[in-house]
Structures are given as structure tokens and as C-alpha cells.
């Protein structure tokens, strides 16, 4: 039996799972990110879940998906998204020490979503794939020979940081300093630096732009609400979603000619709406007319949504420890 974690900036979800990916029991705890909480608190939170789990089952390993760039081999986290204290944490060593020396695996959460598709999802029958997951940011993974490509600096597939729109004048007038986007809260960063694919096209940011356009509180705009407005014939929202589809279609074709995967999968909560994938494919078909080099580009939705990070984290564990 395996204890698997899906770590978010506010909540840590966990599950006891079999080697085949069946979930036996699920739960969640608060991520320790209040003022004064630190890495020690994080490790202890994981440890307490482990302590309880081992009273019920024999735990053969701990698999974890979490934000940030992850050195999978050495178990080191870089950046860490909204959990700032995880930056440069040797998390594998720390959790091993707290949890009886048990085997540990770590992987980026977006990469875990992709690995879930490789293992049991809509990429299970291919060797090479690209997976894009739309949420707070845009998770991405390039899969070669059924394994994640990480790159020299662990940035392969980090499509959130691809530039979407920026003029030379805007580049010339950026403020002094470094890491400008990362030091602002997300809601301020989106409006201050709307230049990357994530700040323009991630689902949460799309909802933010729609809220601004309509003069509504951000909390009132969700993916479901967007399609309710579409059903009501709201042309403003229809146009913004069409821009979304077009941007994703162009990016998919760019990735196709750069990496040439057998399939590109689109995930995240909004992809459960059939019109989202249909819209992307509509523009893919339009753009394919430009050249037959695009003709075999195949776009599909991910199979898994809520449990994808858990499944992928476990598959990463199985790859790391050669249990396949």
C-alpha cells in the first residue's frame, strides 16, 4: 500500500492507494502557510498523516506531487509556488527521516497529471505526448518514451512562462529589479505583468480578465459561469473564450512542430466542458490548412481530473524505484 500526496498552496490532499492505482481512503489537511509556519511544520504535517496511515496499513512508500521545479533524482524542490519555504528544500531526505526511512518520491504536480495519462489515461497507448493542464497556472509536461523530460534546469514543459504578448516598449519600461512577477500576489501580478501565457490564458486568470471586463468581483466568475454566459449569448464572453481557444490552438501547433508528439492532451477543470476542447480543435482545423506539416497533430482531453495528481505521483514512484 502507498501513501500519496497532492500538495497545494492551501490544502494537502492525500490517499492510501494500491499498486494498481486504486484509492482505498482519502483525506485532506491544511497546508501550513500561515505567518510563522515553515518547512519543519510542513514535514510534521506529512509525518502525522503517515503516522495515522501506518496504523491501518503497511505503507510501502510515500509518493508526492507538489508545486515547483523538482529534482526527481535527488528529491530537492526549487521555487515551490505559493509555499515559499520549500525553495531549495531537500524534502525527500527530510520526509524520509521523519517517516521511518521509508522510500519517497517527489514530482511537480503538473508533471504528475501528465504521468496519470501516461499510466492509465489517454496517453497510455503512446510513447511521446504533451500534456497541458489549465488551472491557476498552466501545468505542462513533455513525455518522451513514457517519461517526463525535465531539462537541464528542470524547466522543460513549464509553458506558464512562455511569452504571449509584450511590446518592445513594455520590455524597455519594466521596473528595476529581478523576479518581478514572483514578488507580487497573484491578483496584482496578473494585471501588472500580463505578458506570459499563464497570466493571459490560465483558467483562473481568464476568469480574472472577464471579471475586470464586466466590473464584477473576481469571486463571482468561474469556468461554469463563463459557459452560462455563453448559453445566454453574452458576446463579450464568447469573444474572450474564442481568443482563448485560438491562443491554445496556436500553442498546440507550435509544440507539435517543436516536439512532434503523438498526442497533445488538454486537462484542468475547464476541459471537462466539451465546448472547450471543441473550440480548440475548431481553430486547429482552420490553421491546419496552412501546411500539411500540421495534418497529423492530434488534440484530445485528459481522462483524469480530480485524482490525476495522485495517480501520476504514484506512477512517478513506480518509475523512480523501477516497480513497473
Secondary structure by P-SEA (a helix, b strand, c coil): cbbbbbccccbbbbbbccccccccccccccccccccccaaaaaaaaaaaaaaaaacccccbbbbbbcccccccccccccccccccccccaaaaaaaaaccccbbbbbcaaaaaaaaaaccccccccccbbbbbbcccbbbbbbccccccccccccccccccccccccaaaaacccccccccccccaaaaaaaccccccccccaaaaaaaaaaaaccccccccaaaaaaaaaacaaaaaaaaaaaaaaaaaaaaaaaaaccccbbbbbccccccaaaaaaaaaaaaaacccccccccbbbbbbccccaaaaaaaaaaaaaaaccc
